[in-house]
Amino acid sequence: MRDTSYATELARAVIDFESGSEGRIERLLFKEDSQEGIRFSWWREKRMIPRPLDLTEEELLALFRNALQEGVFSEDFLLKLRAMLYSR
């Protein structure tokens, strides 16, 4: 896991694109305030690209599936997400 001057990566989910780049959802611990958060990011050649992560809905579902398997989301988040989905 990565550790930078501002955050420590706690968990990561990845989707690989045909271009060789990848999309990620990362659970981070922000050092400034010791809070956890989520980052969506786009990577190419092991470097984060400072551009939006553009995904099809199918790619987003695949990335979320991997995030669930990798423990990226907290149980509290998942409970709230389920509640939102079922209240539609």
PDB file of N, CA, C and O in Angstrom:
ATOM      1  N   MET A   1       0.833  -1.176   0.000  1.00  0.00           N
ATOM      2  CA  MET A   1       0.000   0.000   0.000  1.00  0.00           C
ATOM      3  C   MET A   1       0.884   1.247   0.000  1.00  0.00           C
ATOM      4  O   MET A   1       1.996   1.252   0.527  1.00  0.00           O
ATOM      5  N   ARG A   2       0.356   2.279  -0.599  1.00  0.00           N
ATOM      6  CA  ARG A   2       1.120   3.538  -0.706  1.00  0.00           C
ATOM      7  C   ARG A   2       1.012   4.370   0.569  1.00  0.00           C
ATOM      8  O   ARG A   2       0.007   4.338   1.278  1.00  0.00           O
ATOM      9  N   ASP A   3       2.072   5.108   0.828  1.00  0.00           N
ATOM     10  CA  ASP A   3       2.095   6.043   1.943  1.00  0.00           C
ATOM     11  C   ASP A   3       2.716   7.339   1.424  1.00  0.00           C
ATOM     12  O   ASP A   3       3.870   7.347   0.995  1.00  0.00           O
ATOM     13  N   THR A   4       1.961   8.425   1.462  1.00  0.00           N
ATOM     14  CA  THR A   4       2.459   9.715   0.989  1.00  0.00           C
ATOM     15  C   THR A   4       2.524  10.687   2.158  1.00  0.00           C
ATOM     16  O   THR A   4       2.203  10.327   3.291  1.00  0.00           O
ATOM     17  N   SER A   5       2.932  11.892   1.887  1.00  0.00           N
ATOM     18  CA  SER A   5       3.042  12.888   2.947  1.00  0.00           C
ATOM     19  C   SER A   5       1.689  13.283   3.525  1.00  0.00           C
ATOM     20  O   SER A   5       1.617  13.777   4.650  1.00  0.00           O
ATOM     21  N   TYR A   6       0.611  13.069   2.764  1.00  0.00           N
ATOM     22  CA  TYR A   6      -0.704  13.485   3.263  1.00  0.00           C
ATOM     23  C   TYR A   6      -1.657  12.329   3.577  1.00  0.00           C
ATOM     24  O   TYR A   6      -2.657  12.537   4.263  1.00  0.00           O
ATOM     25  N   ALA A   7      -1.374  11.123   3.094  1.00  0.00           N
ATOM     26  CA  ALA A   7      -2.323  10.029   3.318  1.00  0.00           C
ATOM     27  C   ALA A   7      -1.634   8.675   3.251  1.00  0.00           C
ATOM     28  O   ALA A   7      -0.602   8.509   2.600  1.00  0.00           O
ATOM     29  N   THR A   8      -2.242   7.701   3.951  1.00  0.00           N
ATOM     30  CA  THR A   8      -1.816   6.310   3.898  1.00  0.00           C
ATOM     31  C   THR A   8      -2.947   5.502   3.273  1.00  0.00           C
ATOM     32  O   THR A   8      -4.101   5.613   3.686  1.00  0.00           O
ATOM     33  N   GLU A   9      -2.612   4.701   2.289  1.00  0.00           N
ATOM     34  CA  GLU A   9      -3.606   3.852   1.630  1.00  0.00           C
ATOM     35  C   GLU A   9      -3.903   2.657   2.521  1.00  0.00           C
ATOM     36  O   GLU A   9      -2.989   1.962   2.966  1.00  0.00           O
ATOM     37  N   LEU A  10      -5.190   2.420   2.779  1.00  0.00           N
ATOM     38  CA  LEU A  10      -5.612   1.315   3.628  1.00  0.00           C
ATOM     39  C   LEU A  10      -6.130   0.120   2.826  1.00  0.00           C
ATOM     40  O   LEU A  10      -5.951  -1.029   3.230  1.00  0.00           O
ATOM     41  N   ALA A  11      -6.769   0.395   1.694  1.00  0.00           N
ATOM     42  CA  ALA A  11      -7.307  -0.670   0.832  1.00  0.00           C
ATOM     43  C   ALA A  11      -7.436  -0.115  -0.574  1.00  0.00           C
ATOM     44  O   ALA A  11      -7.550   1.095  -0.774  1.00  0.00           O
ATOM     45  N   ARG A  12      -7.415  -1.032  -1.560  1.00  0.00           N
ATOM     46  CA  ARG A  12      -7.459  -0.610  -2.956  1.00  0.00           C
ATOM     47  C   ARG A  12      -8.231  -1.619  -3.798  1.00  0.00           C
ATOM     48  O   ARG A  12      -8.103  -2.829  -3.616  1.00  0.00           O
ATOM     49  N   ALA A  13      -9.034  -1.096  -4.723  1.00  0.00           N
ATOM     50  CA  ALA A  13      -9.695  -1.912  -5.735  1.00  0.00           C
ATOM     51  C   ALA A  13      -9.279  -1.369  -7.096  1.00  0.00           C
ATOM     52  O   ALA A  13      -9.134  -0.160  -7.274  1.00  0.00           O
ATOM     53  N   VAL A  14      -9.088  -2.273  -8.057  1.00  0.00           N
ATOM     54  CA  VAL A  14      -8.544  -1.873  -9.358  1.00  0.00           C
ATOM     55  C   VAL A  14      -9.365  -2.490 -10.483  1.00  0.00           C
ATOM     56  O   VAL A  14      -9.825  -3.628 -10.389  1.00  0.00           O
ATOM     57  N   ILE A  15      -9.538  -1.709 -11.555  1.00  0.00           N
ATOM     58  CA  ILE A  15     -10.056  -2.250 -12.809  1.00  0.00           C
ATOM     59  C   ILE A  15      -9.033  -1.903 -13.889  1.00  0.00           C
ATOM     60  O   ILE A  15      -8.607  -0.754 -13.998  1.00  0.00           O
ATOM     61  N   ASP A  16      -8.641  -2.895 -14.686  1.00  0.00           N
ATOM     62  CA  ASP A  16      -7.682  -2.687 -15.766  1.00  0.00           C
ATOM     63  C   ASP A  16      -8.419  -2.365 -17.055  1.00  0.00           C
ATOM     64  O   ASP A  16      -9.412  -3.011 -17.389  1.00  0.00           O
ATOM     65  N   PHE A  17      -7.928  -1.362 -17.779  1.00  0.00           N
ATOM     66  CA  PHE A  17      -8.503  -0.977 -19.063  1.00  0.00           C
ATOM     67  C   PHE A  17      -7.653  -1.543 -20.201  1.00  0.00           C
ATOM     68  O   PHE A  17      -6.471  -1.834 -20.018  1.00  0.00           O
ATOM     69  N   GLU A  18      -8.263  -1.695 -21.371  1.00  0.00           N
ATOM     70  CA  GLU A  18      -7.555  -2.233 -22.532  1.00  0.00           C
ATOM     71  C   GLU A  18      -6.332  -1.401 -22.894  1.00  0.00           C
ATOM     72  O   GLU A  18      -5.366  -1.927 -23.447  1.00  0.00           O
ATOM     73  N   SER A  19      -6.365  -0.112 -22.588  1.00  0.00           N
ATOM     74  CA  SER A  19      -5.254   0.791 -22.916  1.00  0.00           C
ATOM     75  C   SER A  19      -4.016   0.539 -22.061  1.00  0.00           C
ATOM     76  O   SER A  19      -2.946   1.080 -22.340  1.00  0.00           O
ATOM     77  N   GLY A  20      -4.158  -0.280 -21.021  1.00  0.00           N
ATOM     78  CA  GLY A  20      -3.049  -0.528 -20.105  1.00  0.00           C
ATOM     79  C   GLY A  20      -3.119   0.326 -18.851  1.00  0.00           C
ATOM     80  O   GLY A  20      -2.366   0.095 -17.905  1.00  0.00           O
ATOM     81  N   SER A  21      -4.010   1.308 -18.829  1.00  0.00           N
ATOM     82  CA  SER A  21      -4.190   2.117 -17.628  1.00  0.00           C
ATOM     83  C   SER A  21      -5.155   1.409 -16.690  1.00  0.00           C
ATOM     84  O   SER A  21      -5.693   0.353 -17.025  1.00  0.00           O
ATOM     85  N   GLU A  22      -5.373   1.986 -15.521  1.00  0.00           N
ATOM     86  CA  GLU A  22      -6.291   1.367 -14.565  1.00  0.00           C
ATOM     87  C   GLU A  22      -7.060   2.425 -13.799  1.00  0.00           C
ATOM     88  O   GLU A  22      -6.598   3.551 -13.618  1.00  0.00           O
ATOM     89  N   GLY A  23      -8.240   2.036 -13.355  1.00  0.00           N
ATOM     90  CA  GLY A  23      -9.042   2.864 -12.474  1.00  0.00           C
ATOM     91  C   GLY A  23      -8.986   2.268 -11.085  1.00  0.00           C
ATOM     92  O   GLY A  23      -8.904   1.051 -10.923  1.00  0.00           O
ATOM     93  N   ARG A  24      -9.030   3.132 -10.084  1.00  0.00           N
ATOM     94  CA  ARG A  24      -8.941   2.649  -8.705  1.00  0.00           C
ATOM     95  C   ARG A  24      -9.970   3.334  -7.816  1.00  0.00           C
ATOM     96  O   ARG A  24     -10.363   4.479  -8.042  1.00  0.00           O
ATOM     97  N   ILE A  25     -10.387   2.599  -6.807  1.00  0.00           N
ATOM     98  CA  ILE A  25     -11.059   3.166  -5.641  1.00  0.00           C
ATOM     99  C   ILE A  25     -10.139   2.826  -4.479  1.00  0.00           C
ATOM    100  O   ILE A  25      -9.787   1.665  -4.269  1.00  0.00           O
ATOM    101  N   GLU A  26      -9.752   3.857  -3.724  1.00  0.00           N
ATOM    102  CA  GLU A  26      -8.822   3.647  -2.620  1.00  0.00           C
ATOM    103  C   GLU A  26      -9.420   4.169  -1.314  1.00  0.00           C
ATOM    104  O   GLU A  26     -10.026   5.240  -1.281  1.00  0.00           O
ATOM    105  N   ARG A  27      -9.245   3.416  -0.264  1.00  0.00           N
ATOM    106  CA  ARG A  27      -9.603   3.888   1.077  1.00  0.00           C
ATOM    107  C   ARG A  27      -8.333   4.455   1.680  1.00  0.00           C
ATOM    108  O   ARG A  27      -7.314   3.769   1.759  1.00  0.00           O
ATOM    109  N   LEU A  28      -8.394   5.716   2.108  1.00  0.00           N
ATOM    110  CA  LEU A  28      -7.220   6.427   2.597  1.00  0.00           C
ATOM    111  C   LEU A  28      -7.415   6.884   4.031  1.00  0.00           C
ATOM    112  O   LEU A  28      -8.535   7.135   4.475  1.00  0.00           O
ATOM    113  N   LEU A  29      -6.307   6.987   4.746  1.00  0.00           N
ATOM    114  CA  LEU A  29      -6.286   7.635   6.052  1.00  0.00           C
ATOM    115  C   LEU A  29      -5.546   8.946   5.856  1.00  0.00           C
ATOM    116  O   LEU A  29      -4.345   8.955   5.584  1.00  0.00           O
ATOM    117  N   PHE A  30      -6.277  10.074   5.997  1.00  0.00           N
ATOM    118  CA  PHE A  30      -5.686  11.389   5.814  1.00  0.00           C
ATOM    119  C   PHE A  30      -4.931  11.769   7.081  1.00  0.00           C
ATOM    120  O   PHE A  30      -5.506  11.780   8.169  1.00  0.00           O
ATOM    121  N   LYS A  31      -3.671  12.074   6.948  1.00  0.00           N
ATOM    122  CA  LYS A  31      -2.803  12.308   8.095  1.00  0.00           C
ATOM    123  C   LYS A  31      -3.139  13.595   8.838  1.00  0.00           C
ATOM    124  O   LYS A  31      -2.997  13.649  10.060  1.00  0.00           O
ATOM    125  N   GLU A  32      -3.579  14.624   8.135  1.00  0.00           N
ATOM    126  CA  GLU A  32      -3.829  15.918   8.771  1.00  0.00           C
ATOM    127  C   GLU A  32      -4.871  15.847   9.877  1.00  0.00           C
ATOM    128  O   GLU A  32      -4.709  16.452  10.937  1.00  0.00           O
ATOM    129  N   ASP A  33      -5.955  15.094   9.620  1.00  0.00           N
ATOM    130  CA  ASP A  33      -7.035  15.036  10.609  1.00  0.00           C
ATOM    131  C   ASP A  33      -7.379  13.618  11.055  1.00  0.00           C
ATOM    132  O   ASP A  33      -8.366  13.419  11.762  1.00  0.00           O
ATOM    133  N   SER A  34      -6.583  12.635  10.654  1.00  0.00           N
ATOM    134  CA  SER A  34      -6.785  11.228  11.013  1.00  0.00           C
ATOM    135  C   SER A  34      -8.161  10.703  10.626  1.00  0.00           C
ATOM    136  O   SER A  34      -8.700   9.820  11.293  1.00  0.00           O
ATOM    137  N   GLN A  35      -8.730  11.239   9.556  1.00  0.00           N
ATOM    138  CA  GLN A  35     -10.015  10.741   9.052  1.00  0.00           C
ATOM    139  C   GLN A  35      -9.779   9.842   7.848  1.00  0.00           C
ATOM    140  O   GLN A  35      -8.799   9.988   7.117  1.00  0.00           O
ATOM    141  N   GLU A  36     -10.713   8.901   7.663  1.00  0.00           N
ATOM    142  CA  GLU A  36     -10.647   8.028   6.505  1.00  0.00           C
ATOM    143  C   GLU A  36     -11.528   8.590   5.403  1.00  0.00           C
ATOM    144  O   GLU A  36     -12.533   9.249   5.671  1.00  0.00           O
ATOM    145  N   GLY A  37     -11.140   8.322   4.154  1.00  0.00           N
ATOM    146  CA  GLY A  37     -11.919   8.782   3.008  1.00  0.00           C
ATOM    147  C   GLY A  37     -11.693   7.879   1.816  1.00  0.00           C
ATOM    148  O   GLY A  37     -10.883   6.954   1.858  1.00  0.00           O
ATOM    149  N   ILE A  38     -12.425   8.164   0.752  1.00  0.00           N
ATOM    150  CA  ILE A  38     -12.381   7.380  -0.480  1.00  0.00           C
ATOM    151  C   ILE A  38     -11.878   8.262  -1.611  1.00  0.00           C
ATOM    152  O   ILE A  38     -12.280   9.418  -1.738  1.00  0.00           O
ATOM    153  N   ARG A  39     -10.990   7.701  -2.438  1.00  0.00           N
ATOM    154  CA  ARG A  39     -10.521   8.414  -3.628  1.00  0.00           C
ATOM    155  C   ARG A  39     -10.767   7.540  -4.852  1.00  0.00           C
ATOM    156  O   ARG A  39     -10.427   6.357  -4.855  1.00  0.00           O
ATOM    157  N   PHE A  40     -11.352   8.120  -5.879  1.00  0.00           N
ATOM    158  CA  PHE A  40     -11.442   7.506  -7.200  1.00  0.00           C
ATOM    159  C   PHE A  40     -10.282   8.090  -8.000  1.00  0.00           C
ATOM    160  O   PHE A  40     -10.101   9.308  -8.017  1.00  0.00           O
ATOM    161  N   SER A  41      -9.496   7.246  -8.662  1.00  0.00           N
ATOM    162  CA  SER A  41      -8.343   7.767  -9.390  1.00  0.00           C
ATOM    163  C   SER A  41      -8.078   6.954 -10.656  1.00  0.00           C
ATOM    164  O   SER A  41      -8.522   5.816 -10.810  1.00  0.00           O
ATOM    165  N   TRP A  42      -7.329   7.599 -11.554  1.00  0.00           N
ATOM    166  CA  TRP A  42      -6.955   6.989 -12.832  1.00  0.00           C
ATOM    167  C   TRP A  42      -5.436   6.902 -12.861  1.00  0.00           C
ATOM    168  O   TRP A  42      -4.751   7.881 -12.565  1.00  0.00           O
ATOM    169  N   TRP A  43      -4.902   5.730 -13.218  1.00  0.00           N
ATOM    170  CA  TRP A  43      -3.465   5.479 -13.189  1.00  0.00           C
ATOM    171  C   TRP A  43      -2.982   4.974 -14.546  1.00  0.00           C
ATOM    172  O   TRP A  43      -3.662   4.208 -15.228  1.00  0.00           O
ATOM    173  N   ARG A  44      -1.784   5.429 -14.912  1.00  0.00           N
ATOM    174  CA  ARG A  44      -1.130   4.947 -16.138  1.00  0.00           C
ATOM    175  C   ARG A  44       0.354   4.835 -15.841  1.00  0.00           C
ATOM    176  O   ARG A  44       0.963   5.767 -15.316  1.00  0.00           O
ATOM    177  N   GLU A  45       0.931   3.690 -16.177  1.00  0.00           N
ATOM    178  CA  GLU A  45       2.354   3.424 -15.955  1.00  0.00           C
ATOM    179  C   GLU A  45       2.760   3.698 -14.502  1.00  0.00           C
ATOM    180  O   GLU A  45       3.793   4.310 -14.231  1.00  0.00           O
ATOM    181  N   LYS A  46       1.909   3.223 -13.572  1.00  0.00           N
ATOM    182  CA  LYS A  46       2.156   3.312 -12.122  1.00  0.00           C
ATOM    183  C   LYS A  46       2.176   4.736 -11.580  1.00  0.00           C
ATOM    184  O   LYS A  46       2.720   4.989 -10.505  1.00  0.00           O
ATOM    185  N   ARG A  47       1.582   5.665 -12.327  1.00  0.00           N
ATOM    186  CA  ARG A  47       1.500   7.057 -11.887  1.00  0.00           C
ATOM    187  C   ARG A  47       0.041   7.512 -11.936  1.00  0.00           C
ATOM    188  O   ARG A  47      -0.681   7.213 -12.887  1.00  0.00           O
ATOM    189  N   MET A  48      -0.381   8.235 -10.906  1.00  0.00           N
ATOM    190  CA  MET A  48      -1.739   8.766 -10.900  1.00  0.00           C
ATOM    191  C   MET A  48      -1.825   9.926 -11.891  1.00  0.00           C
ATOM    192  O   MET A  48      -0.972  10.813 -11.915  1.00  0.00           O
ATOM    193  N   ILE A  49      -2.875   9.893 -12.701  1.00  0.00           N
ATOM    194  CA  ILE A  49      -3.098  10.919 -13.712  1.00  0.00           C
ATOM    195  C   ILE A  49      -4.059  11.961 -13.129  1.00  0.00           C
ATOM    196  O   ILE A  49      -5.131  11.595 -12.647  1.00  0.00           O
ATOM    197  N   PRO A  50      -3.704  13.237 -13.160  1.00  0.00           N
ATOM    198  CA  PRO A  50      -4.579  14.278 -12.594  1.00  0.00           C
ATOM    199  C   PRO A  50      -5.722  14.638 -13.537  1.00  0.00           C
ATOM    200  O   PRO A  50      -5.872  15.789 -13.946  1.00  0.00           O
ATOM    201  N   ARG A  51      -6.502  13.657 -13.862  1.00  0.00           N
ATOM    202  CA  ARG A  51      -7.669  13.812 -14.728  1.00  0.00           C
ATOM    203  C   ARG A  51      -8.811  13.008 -14.126  1.00  0.00           C
ATOM    204  O   ARG A  51      -8.577  12.135 -13.290  1.00  0.00           O
ATOM    205  N   PRO A  52     -10.035  13.287 -14.535  1.00  0.00           N
ATOM    206  CA  PRO A  52     -11.172  12.512 -14.021  1.00  0.00           C
ATOM    207  C   PRO A  52     -11.083  11.040 -14.424  1.00  0.00           C
ATOM    208  O   PRO A  52     -10.525  10.695 -15.465  1.00  0.00           O
ATOM    209  N   LEU A  53     -11.637  10.201 -13.589  1.00  0.00           N
ATOM    210  CA  LEU A  53     -11.759   8.778 -13.909  1.00  0.00           C
ATOM    211  C   LEU A  53     -13.088   8.585 -14.623  1.00  0.00           C
ATOM    212  O   LEU A  53     -14.146   8.642 -13.996  1.00  0.00           O
ATOM    213  N   ASP A  54     -13.040   8.357 -15.927  1.00  0.00           N
ATOM    214  CA  ASP A  54     -14.242   8.153 -16.732  1.00  0.00           C
ATOM    215  C   ASP A  54     -14.477   6.661 -16.906  1.00  0.00           C
ATOM    216  O   ASP A  54     -13.591   5.935 -17.356  1.00  0.00           O
ATOM    217  N   LEU A  55     -15.677   6.202 -16.549  1.00  0.00           N
ATOM    218  CA  LEU A  55     -16.025   4.785 -16.605  1.00  0.00           C
ATOM    219  C   LEU A  55     -17.383   4.590 -17.250  1.00  0.00           C
ATOM    220  O   LEU A  55     -18.263   5.444 -17.138  1.00  0.00           O
ATOM    221  N   THR A  56     -17.550   3.463 -17.927  1.00  0.00           N
ATOM    222  CA  THR A  56     -18.898   3.059 -18.313  1.00  0.00           C
ATOM    223  C   THR A  56     -19.591   2.530 -17.064  1.00  0.00           C
ATOM    224  O   THR A  56     -18.929   2.273 -16.059  1.00  0.00           O
ATOM    225  N   GLU A  57     -20.890   2.364 -17.108  1.00  0.00           N
ATOM    226  CA  GLU A  57     -21.595   1.797 -15.956  1.00  0.00           C
ATOM    227  C   GLU A  57     -21.118   0.382 -15.665  1.00  0.00           C
ATOM    228  O   GLU A  57     -21.008   0.000 -14.501  1.00  0.00           O
ATOM    229  N   GLU A  58     -20.832  -0.406 -16.705  1.00  0.00           N
ATOM    230  CA  GLU A  58     -20.335  -1.769 -16.502  1.00  0.00           C
ATOM    231  C   GLU A  58     -18.971  -1.758 -15.834  1.00  0.00           C
ATOM    232  O   GLU A  58     -18.714  -2.579 -14.953  1.00  0.00           O
ATOM    233  N   GLU A  59     -18.091  -0.844 -16.233  1.00  0.00           N
ATOM    234  CA  GLU A  59     -16.779  -0.737 -15.599  1.00  0.00           C
ATOM    235  C   GLU A  59     -16.914  -0.292 -14.143  1.00  0.00           C
ATOM    236  O   GLU A  59     -16.198  -0.779 -13.269  1.00  0.00           O
ATOM    237  N   LEU A  60     -17.833   0.632 -13.893  1.00  0.00           N
ATOM    238  CA  LEU A  60     -18.059   1.088 -12.519  1.00  0.00           C
ATOM    239  C   LEU A  60     -18.548  -0.056 -11.641  1.00  0.00           C
ATOM    240  O   LEU A  60     -18.111  -0.199 -10.499  1.00  0.00           O
ATOM    241  N   LEU A  61     -19.456  -0.871 -12.176  1.00  0.00           N
ATOM    242  CA  LEU A  61     -19.930  -2.023 -11.410  1.00  0.00           C
ATOM    243  C   LEU A  61     -18.798  -3.006 -11.131  1.00  0.00           C
ATOM    244  O   LEU A  61     -18.704  -3.550 -10.031  1.00  0.00           O
ATOM    245  N   ALA A  62     -17.944  -3.234 -12.115  1.00  0.00           N
ATOM    246  CA  ALA A  62     -16.803  -4.144 -11.920  1.00  0.00           C
ATOM    247  C   ALA A  62     -15.851  -3.588 -10.862  1.00  0.00           C
ATOM    248  O   ALA A  62     -15.340  -4.340 -10.032  1.00  0.00           O
ATOM    249  N   LEU A  63     -15.611  -2.279 -10.886  1.00  0.00           N
ATOM    250  CA  LEU A  63     -14.732  -1.662  -9.893  1.00  0.00           C
ATOM    251  C   LEU A  63     -15.352  -1.730  -8.508  1.00  0.00           C
ATOM    252  O   LEU A  63     -14.648  -2.005  -7.537  1.00  0.00           O
ATOM    253  N   PHE A  64     -16.662  -1.484  -8.393  1.00  0.00           N
ATOM    254  CA  PHE A  64     -17.344  -1.603  -7.105  1.00  0.00           C
ATOM    255  C   PHE A  64     -17.307  -3.041  -6.597  1.00  0.00           C
ATOM    256  O   PHE A  64     -17.108  -3.275  -5.405  1.00  0.00           O
ATOM    257  N   ARG A  65     -17.498  -4.003  -7.497  1.00  0.00           N
ATOM    258  CA  ARG A  65     -17.449  -5.419  -7.106  1.00  0.00           C
ATOM    259  C   ARG A  65     -16.075  -5.733  -6.494  1.00  0.00           C
ATOM    260  O   ARG A  65     -15.984  -6.381  -5.451  1.00  0.00           O
ATOM    261  N   ASN A  66     -15.023  -5.270  -7.152  1.00  0.00           N
ATOM    262  CA  ASN A  66     -13.674  -5.494  -6.643  1.00  0.00           C
ATOM    263  C   ASN A  66     -13.469  -4.766  -5.318  1.00  0.00           C
ATOM    264  O   ASN A  66     -12.810  -5.291  -4.420  1.00  0.00           O
ATOM    265  N   ALA A  67     -14.028  -3.557  -5.186  1.00  0.00           N
ATOM    266  CA  ALA A  67     -13.906  -2.798  -3.934  1.00  0.00           C
ATOM    267  C   ALA A  67     -14.579  -3.542  -2.785  1.00  0.00           C
ATOM    268  O   ALA A  67     -14.075  -3.534  -1.662  1.00  0.00           O
ATOM    269  N   LEU A  68     -15.702  -4.177  -3.056  1.00  0.00           N
ATOM    270  CA  LEU A  68     -16.374  -4.974  -2.025  1.00  0.00           C
ATOM    271  C   LEU A  68     -15.505  -6.156  -1.606  1.00  0.00           C
ATOM    272  O   LEU A  68     -15.384  -6.452  -0.417  1.00  0.00           O
ATOM    273  N   GLN A  69     -14.906  -6.827  -2.577  1.00  0.00           N
ATOM    274  CA  GLN A  69     -14.050  -7.977  -2.294  1.00  0.00           C
ATOM    275  C   GLN A  69     -12.795  -7.575  -1.527  1.00  0.00           C
ATOM    276  O   GLN A  69     -12.290  -8.347  -0.711  1.00  0.00           O
ATOM    277  N   GLU A  70     -12.291  -6.372  -1.786  1.00  0.00           N
ATOM    278  CA  GLU A  70     -11.040  -5.920  -1.179  1.00  0.00           C
ATOM    279  C   GLU A  70     -11.243  -5.150   0.124  1.00  0.00           C
ATOM    280  O   GLU A  70     -10.271  -4.703   0.734  1.00  0.00           O
ATOM    281  N   GLY A  71     -12.487  -4.991   0.554  1.00  0.00           N
ATOM    282  CA  GLY A  71     -12.756  -4.324   1.820  1.00  0.00           C
ATOM    283  C   GLY A  71     -12.515  -2.820   1.809  1.00  0.00           C
ATOM    284  O   GLY A  71     -12.141  -2.240   2.828  1.00  0.00           O
ATOM    285  N   VAL A  72     -12.729  -2.194   0.664  1.00  0.00           N
ATOM    286  CA  VAL A  72     -12.496  -0.751   0.547  1.00  0.00           C
ATOM    287  C   VAL A  72     -13.528   0.045   1.344  1.00  0.00           C
ATOM    288  O   VAL A  72     -13.191   1.061   1.952  1.00  0.00           O
ATOM    289  N   PHE A  73     -14.767  -0.401   1.345  1.00  0.00           N
ATOM    290  CA  PHE A  73     -15.841   0.341   1.998  1.00  0.00           C
ATOM    291  C   PHE A  73     -16.091  -0.157   3.416  1.00  0.00           C
ATOM    292  O   PHE A  73     -16.003  -1.354   3.689  1.00  0.00           O
ATOM    293  N   SER A  74     -16.403   0.774   4.314  1.00  0.00           N
ATOM    294  CA  SER A  74     -16.723   0.399   5.696  1.00  0.00           C
ATOM    295  C   SER A  74     -18.119  -0.228   5.755  1.00  0.00           C
ATOM    296  O   SER A  74     -18.946  -0.015   4.868  1.00  0.00           O
ATOM    297  N   GLU A  75     -18.363  -0.992   6.800  1.00  0.00           N
ATOM    298  CA  GLU A  75     -19.683  -1.588   6.992  1.00  0.00           C
ATOM    299  C   GLU A  75     -20.752  -0.505   7.122  1.00  0.00           C
ATOM    300  O   GLU A  75     -21.859  -0.660   6.606  1.00  0.00           O
ATOM    301  N   ASP A  76     -20.427   0.585   7.806  1.00  0.00           N
ATOM    302  CA  ASP A  76     -21.369   1.695   7.965  1.00  0.00           C
ATOM    303  C   ASP A  76     -21.757   2.274   6.604  1.00  0.00           C
ATOM    304  O   ASP A  76     -22.936   2.522   6.350  1.00  0.00           O
ATOM    305  N   PHE A  77     -20.775   2.490   5.732  1.00  0.00           N
ATOM    306  CA  PHE A  77     -21.053   2.995   4.394  1.00  0.00           C
ATOM    307  C   PHE A  77     -21.955   2.036   3.627  1.00  0.00           C
ATOM    308  O   PHE A  77     -22.915   2.458   2.983  1.00  0.00           O
ATOM    309  N   LEU A  78     -21.643   0.739   3.698  1.00  0.00           N
ATOM    310  CA  LEU A  78     -22.430  -0.250   2.964  1.00  0.00           C
ATOM    311  C   LEU A  78     -23.868  -0.311   3.461  1.00  0.00           C
ATOM    312  O   LEU A  78     -24.791  -0.458   2.660  1.00  0.00           O
ATOM    313  N   LEU A  79     -24.071  -0.200   4.767  1.00  0.00           N
ATOM    314  CA  LEU A  79     -25.435  -0.177   5.313  1.00  0.00           C
ATOM    315  C   LEU A  79     -26.207   1.032   4.802  1.00  0.00           C
ATOM    316  O   LEU A  79     -27.373   0.913   4.426  1.00  0.00           O
ATOM    317  N   LYS A  80     -25.564   2.193   4.788  1.00  0.00           N
ATOM    318  CA  LYS A  80     -26.223   3.409   4.301  1.00  0.00           C
ATOM    319  C   LYS A  80     -26.496   3.341   2.804  1.00  0.00           C
ATOM    320  O   LYS A  80     -27.533   3.813   2.337  1.00  0.00           O
ATOM    321  N   LEU A  81     -25.576   2.760   2.056  1.00  0.00           N
ATOM    322  CA  LEU A  81     -25.772   2.597   0.617  1.00  0.00           C
ATOM    323  C   LEU A  81     -26.942   1.663   0.334  1.00  0.00           C
ATOM    324  O   LEU A  81     -27.778   1.953  -0.522  1.00  0.00           O
ATOM    325  N   ARG A  82     -27.003   0.542   1.051  1.00  0.00           N
ATOM    326  CA  ARG A  82     -28.140  -0.383   0.888  1.00  0.00           C
ATOM    327  C   ARG A  82     -29.457   0.317   1.167  1.00  0.00           C
ATOM    328  O   ARG A  82     -30.422   0.163   0.417  1.00  0.00           O
ATOM    329  N   ALA A  83     -29.496   1.085   2.244  1.00  0.00           N
ATOM    330  CA  ALA A  83     -30.718   1.818   2.618  1.00  0.00           C
ATOM    331  C   ALA A  83     -31.121   2.778   1.500  1.00  0.00           C
ATOM    332  O   ALA A  83     -32.302   2.882   1.169  1.00  0.00           O
ATOM    333  N   MET A  84     -30.161   3.468   0.926  1.00  0.00           N
ATOM    334  CA  MET A  84     -30.469   4.388  -0.176  1.00  0.00           C
ATOM    335  C   MET A  84     -31.022   3.647  -1.390  1.00  0.00           C
ATOM    336  O   MET A  84     -31.989   4.091  -2.009  1.00  0.00           O
ATOM    337  N   LEU A  85     -30.406   2.518  -1.724  1.00  0.00           N
ATOM    338  CA  LEU A  85     -30.837   1.760  -2.895  1.00  0.00           C
ATOM    339  C   LEU A  85     -32.238   1.187  -2.721  1.00  0.00           C
ATOM    340  O   LEU A  85     -33.033   1.181  -3.661  1.00  0.00           O
ATOM    341  N   TYR A  86     -32.537   0.706  -1.515  1.00  0.00           N
ATOM    342  CA  TYR A  86     -33.839   0.095  -1.288  1.00  0.00           C
ATOM    343  C   TYR A  86     -34.944   1.112  -1.043  1.00  0.00           C
ATOM    344  O   TYR A  86     -36.122   0.756  -1.066  1.00  0.00           O
ATOM    345  N   SER A  87     -34.583   2.378  -0.807  1.00  0.00           N
ATOM    346  CA  SER A  87     -35.609   3.398  -0.577  1.00  0.00           C
ATOM    347  C   SER A  87     -36.078   4.047  -1.869  1.00  0.00           C
ATOM    348  O   SER A  87     -36.970   4.895  -1.836  1.00  0.00           O
ATOM    349  N   ARG A  88     -35.504   3.675  -2.998  1.00  0.00           N
ATOM    350  CA  ARG A  88     -35.881   4.255  -4.289  1.00  0.00           C
ATOM    351  C   ARG A  88     -37.293   3.968  -4.602  1.00  0.00           C
ATOM    352  O   ARG A  88     -37.789   4.378  -5.651  1.00  0.00           O
TER     353      ARG A  88
END
